[in-house]
């Protein structure tokens, strides 16, 4: 499938410089692209490749000044990186729209209700009373438990497991191996030292436009719902425990763990390998640096935090700097103690 520079410019609201009939059928990195491929330039570090690349079409910023002649056709936009992302999304949408139908073998319960233009790959399992919206794509090995609801335009990649009675909104993307709605980690200690399992009878609710990476786990609530609000983005290998609530447009990097009943606000950014205690609140707009441990609620919004236990980012950096100087500081303290002791001794001798 080919697209001309003129067609691409219409998709991303750009202006063509060069041949509007130049056509591409693939994408390529600017330093590797060849004829027939489209690339983009947003990072100044790669500007030299603008004059060397073999790409037929390049998306660049409106403000980009040319220092040498360019053989490629250019499309100028306000933000080349965002425009390229938009273009990739449109391309992916076009490609996935071609996937329609139900492959065999797959199991679809008689009570399940399927929308229009959906794709069910081989080896999928769709349980009793499941409701699936329009234009949903289920890749091989997807399991949807009894009573679950999947909204319009969702894409569930290979091996995704949705347990019973979970609710997914529209345009949600879940990558391979992720499990939604497994039991929360609830066990009551007994007098004999054993643990009694607490049934997890709640569910998981994921709102519109959420994307979840591979091998992430979101546990169902003990009662009520574990909730991921609209627009949030979760990386690979994340653990979201029972009854957690993640606010809108929050991003969480890989290997983070959010403990049970924690409430994460809107627009929060959580770095890789961050861990939180349970039953805490993280205020809107908070930024948690990688490997931080959040042990208490963060109540003031729009602050950055670092360290274990996590606290104000600037203070934590000063403490880290002081920590590196501790050996020298110890040496100076010992010298001061020695000097003070000598002065006290001299004073005692003069008083005698």
C-alpha positions in Angstrom: 0.0 0.0 0.0 1.5 3.3 -1.2 0.9 6.9 -0.1 2.0 10.1 -1.8 3.5 13.1 0.0 0.3 15.0 -0.8 -1.9 12.3 0.9 0.4 12.2 3.9 0.4 15.9 4.3 -3.4 15.9 4.4 -3.3 13.3 7.2 -1.0 15.3 9.4 -1.8 18.8 8.4 1.6 19.4 6.8 3.0 21.4 3.9 4.9 19.7 1.1 8.3 20.9 -0.1 9.4 19.1 -3.2 7.5 16.5 -5.2 3.9 16.0 -4.0 3.7 12.8 -6.0 6.6 11.2 -4.3 5.3 7.8 -2.9 6.3 5.6 0.0 5.2 2.1 1.1 7.2 1.7 4.3 8.9 3.5 7.2 12.5 3.7 8.1 14.9 5.4 10.5 16.4 8.5 9.0 20.0 7.1 9.2 18.9 3.8 7.5 16.0 4.7 5.2 16.1 3.9 1.5 14.0 5.0 -1.5 10.3 4.2 -1.1 10.5 4.8 2.7 9.2 7.6 4.9 11.2 9.0 7.9 11.1 12.0 10.2 13.5 14.3 12.0 12.8 15.8 15.4 16.1 15.3 17.3 18.8 17.8 16.3 21.4 15.1 16.9 20.3 13.4 13.7 20.2 16.5 11.5 23.3 15.4 9.5 21.2 12.5 8.1 18.7 14.9 6.6 21.2 15.6 3.9 22.4 12.0 3.5 19.3 9.8 3.9 17.8 7.8 1.0 14.3 8.3 2.3 11.8 9.5 -0.3 9.8 11.6 2.1 10.9 13.2 5.5 8.6 14.8 8.0 10.4 17.8 9.7 9.5 20.7 12.0 8.3 24.0 10.5 11.2 25.7 12.2 13.9 23.4 10.7 16.4 25.5 8.7 18.1 23.8 5.8 21.9 24.2 5.7 22.4 22.1 2.6 20.3 20.9 -0.4 18.0 18.0 0.4 17.1 15.4 -2.2 14.1 14.0 -0.3 10.6 15.5 -0.4 9.9 17.3 2.9 6.6 17.7 4.8 6.8 20.5 7.3 4.6 20.3 10.4 4.4 22.0 13.8 5.8 18.9 15.7 7.5 16.2 13.6 7.6 13.7 16.4 3.8 13.9 17.2 3.0 14.0 13.5 5.0 10.8 12.8 3.2 9.1 15.8 -0.2 10.2 14.3 0.8 8.8 11.0 1.9 5.5 12.4 -1.4 5.2 14.3 -3.4 5.8 11.1 -1.3 3.3 9.3 -1.8 0.7 12.0 -5.5 1.4 12.0 -5.7 0.8 8.3 -3.9 -2.5 8.5 -5.9 -3.8 11.4 -9.2 -2.9 9.7 -8.4 -5.6 7.2 -8.7 -8.2 9.9 -12.3 -9.4 10.0 -13.9 -12.7 10.7 -13.7 -15.7 13.1 -10.9 -18.2 12.6 -11.1 -21.8 13.6 -10.7 -23.5 16.0 -12.1 -21.0 18.6 -14.8 -21.3 21.2 -17.6 -18.7 21.4 -20.4 -19.4 23.9 -23.9 -19.3 22.5 -24.9 -16.6 25.0 -22.0 -14.3 23.9 -23.0 -11.2 21.9 -20.5 -10.1 19.2 -20.4 -6.7 17.5 -19.8 -5.9 13.8 -16.5 -6.1 11.9 -14.7 -8.0 14.7 -11.8 -10.3 14.3 -11.4 -13.5 16.4 -8.2 -15.4 15.8 -7.8 -19.1 16.2 -7.7 -20.6 19.7 -9.6 -17.8 21.4 -12.2 -18.5 24.1 -15.2 -16.3 24.7 -17.3 -17.2 27.7 -20.9 -17.1 28.6 -22.8 -13.8 28.4 -19.8 -11.9 27.1 -20.5 -8.7 25.2 -18.0 -7.6 22.6 -18.4 -4.2 20.7 -17.7 -3.3 17.1 -14.3 -3.5 15.4 -12.7 -5.4 18.2 -9.6 -7.5 17.4 -8.8 -10.6 19.4 -5.5 -12.3 18.6 -4.6 -16.0 19.1 -5.1 -17.4 22.5 -7.2 -14.6 24.0 -9.5 -15.7 26.8 -12.5 -13.6 27.8 -14.2 -14.9 31.0 -18.0 -15.2 31.6 -19.9 -11.9 31.9 -17.1 -9.6 30.7 -17.7 -6.6 28.5 -15.3 -5.4 25.8 -16.0 -2.0 24.3 -15.7 -0.8 20.7 -12.3 -0.7 18.9 -10.4 -2.7 21.5 -7.3 -4.7 20.5 -6.3 -7.7 22.7 -3.0 -9.2 21.6 -2.0 -12.8 21.8 -2.5 -14.6 25.1 -4.3 -11.8 26.9 -6.6 -13.2 29.7 -9.7 -11.3 30.9 -11.2 -13.0 33.9 -15.0 -13.0 34.5 -17.2 -9.9 34.9 -14.5 -7.4 34.0 -15.4 -4.3 32.0 -13.3 -2.7 29.3 -14.2 0.6 27.7 -13.5 1.6 24.1 -10.2 1.8 22.1 -8.2 -0.1 24.7 -5.0 -1.8 23.6 -3.7 -4.7 25.7 -0.4 -6.4 24.8 0.6 -10.1 24.8 0.4 -12.1 28.0 -1.3 -9.5 30.2 -3.8 -10.8 32.8 -6.8 -8.7 33.8 -8.9 -9.7 36.8 -6.9 -12.4 38.6 -7.5 -12.8 42.3 -6.2 -10.1 44.6 -3.6 -11.1 47.2 -6.0 -11.5 50.1 -5.3 -14.0 52.9 -6.4 -13.9 56.6 -3.8 -15.1 59.1 -5.1 -17.9 61.3 -4.3 -18.8 64.9 -2.4 -21.9 63.8 -0.1 -19.9 61.5 -1.9 -20.8 58.3 -3.7 -18.4 55.9 -7.3 -18.5 54.9 -8.0 -17.2 51.4 -10.4 -14.2 51.2 -12.6 -14.6 48.1 -12.1 -11.8 45.6 -15.6 -11.1 44.4 -15.1 -7.7 42.8 -13.9 -7.0 39.3 -11.6 -4.7 37.1 -12.9 -1.7 35.2 -10.7 -0.2 32.5 -11.9 3.0 30.9 -11.5 4.3 27.4 -8.2 4.8 25.6 -6.0 3.0 28.1 -3.0 1.0 26.8 -1.4 -1.8 28.8 1.9 -3.4 28.0 2.9 -7.1 27.9 2.8 -9.4 30.9 1.2 -6.8 33.2 -1.2 -8.0 35.9 -4.2 -6.1 37.2 -5.9 -7.9 40.1 -9.7 -7.9 40.7 -11.0 -6.1 43.8 -11.9 -8.0 46.9 -15.2 -6.1 46.8 -16.1 -3.3 44.4 -13.6 -2.6 41.5 -10.0 -2.1 40.6 -10.2 0.9 38.3 -7.9 2.2 35.6 -9.3 5.6 34.4 -9.3 6.9 30.9 -6.2 7.7 28.9 -3.7 6.0 31.3 -0.7 4.1 29.9 0.9 1.1 31.6 4.2 -0.4 30.5 5.2 -4.0 30.6 5.6 -6.1 33.8 3.5 -4.0 36.1 1.6 -5.3 39.1 -1.6 -3.4 40.0 -3.1 -5.0 43.2 -6.7 -5.3 44.3 -8.9 -2.2 44.8 -6.2 0.1 43.3 -7.5 3.2 41.5 -5.3 4.8 38.8 -6.3 8.3 37.7 -6.8 9.6 34.2 -3.8 10.1 31.9 -1.3 8.6 34.3 1.7 6.8 33.0 3.5 3.9 34.8 6.9 2.5 33.6 8.0 -1.1 33.7 8.4 -3.2 36.9 6.4 -0.8 39.1 4.1 -2.3 41.7 1.1 -0.5 43.2 -0.1 -2.1 46.4 -3.7 -2.8 47.4 -6.2 0.0 47.8 -3.7 2.7 46.8 -5.2 5.7 45.0 -3.1 7.2 42.2 -4.2 10.6 41.0 -4.6 12.1 37.5 -1.6 12.9 35.3 0.9 11.1 37.6 4.2 9.8 36.2 5.7 6.8 37.9 9.1 5.6 36.9 10.4 2.0 36.5 10.7 -0.3 39.6 8.7 2.1 41.8 6.9 0.4 44.7 4.1 1.8 46.8 2.6 0.9 50.1 -1.0 0.0 50.3 -3.9 2.3 51.2 -2.0 5.5 50.3 -2.9 8.4 48.1 -0.7 9.9 45.4 -1.7 13.5 44.5 -2.5 14.6 40.9 0.5 15.5 38.8 3.1 13.8 41.1 6.3 12.5 39.5 7.9 9.5 41.1 11.5 8.8 40.0 12.6 5.3 39.2 13.2 2.8 42.0 11.5 5.1 44.6 9.6 3.6 47.4 6.4 5.5 48.3 5.6 4.5 51.9 3.2 7.4 52.8 0.6 9.4 51.0 1.7 12.3 48.8 -0.8 15.0 49.4 0.6 18.1 47.6 0.1 17.9 43.8 2.6 18.5 41.0 5.7 17.7 43.1 8.6 15.4 42.2 9.8 12.7 44.5 12.7 10.4 44.8 14.4 7.8 47.0 13.3 5.2 49.6 11.3 6.3 51.4 10.3 8.7 48.7 10.4 12.5 49.5 11.0 15.8 47.8 13.2 15.4 44.7 15.5 18.4 45.3 16.1 17.4 48.9 16.9 13.9 48.0 19.5 15.0 45.5 21.2 17.2 48.1 21.3 14.3 50.5 22.8 12.0 47.8 25.5 14.7 47.2 26.2 14.9 51.0 26.4 11.1 51.2 29.2 11.0 48.7 31.1 13.4 50.9 30.7 11.5 54.1 34.2 10.0 54.2 35.8 13.5 53.9 33.3 14.9 56.4 34.2 12.2 58.9 37.9 13.0 58.5 37.3 16.7 59.1 35.1 16.0 62.2 37.8 13.8 63.7 40.4 16.6 63.1 38.1 19.1 64.7 37.5 16.9 67.7 41.3 16.4 68.0 41.9 20.2 67.8 39.2 20.9 70.4 40.6 18.3 72.8 44.0 19.9 72.4 42.7 23.4 73.1 40.8 22.1 76.2 44.0 20.4 77.5 46.0 23.6 77.0 43.4 25.6 78.8 43.4 23.2 81.7 47.2 23.5 82.0 47.1 27.3 81.9 44.6 27.3 84.7 46.6 24.9 86.9 
